[in-house]
Each structure stands twice: as C-alpha cells, then as structure tokens.
Amino acid sequence: MNTFLSYLAIAALFALVLLPALAGLARERRIDRELRDAQRRRGETPSGTAGAAQPVTAARRPYVGSWART
C-alpha cells in the first residue's frame, strides 16, 4: 500500500507541474486557430509568408577593419 501511495503522490506532483504548461499550450493553439480562421475569412495571405518565395539579397561589403583586403 505504501508503494501505491508513493506512486500516486508522484503522479499527482507530475500532473500539478504539467497542468499550467498544458493549459497554456491549449490556449495558444486556440488563439492560433482563431487568427488563422479570421485570416481565411478576410481572404488574405499572412504577411509573414508574402515574401517568403523571394529571398532578400544585399550587396556584401568586406569589414573595413579586416586584415584581409579583397
């Protein structure tokens, strides 16, 4: 009986520690789902993926204080 109560106590502590994390995860997934549905209703693509297919290129200049002059 003592072993059973020990396992039960460990399981209760484990659940107590994990409960806030799981509640937060569920809340964030709900918010993400609501935002995705609202974006879909508006008929727009998310702004973060609009320019994803075109990489941004910039001219690269060597570091002015570098010992390697190119």
Secondary structure as GFF3:
##gff-version 3
##sequence-region A 1 70
A	DSSP	alpha_helix	2	42	.	.	.	ID=ss1
A	DSSP	three_ten_helix	47	49	.	.	.	ID=ss2
###
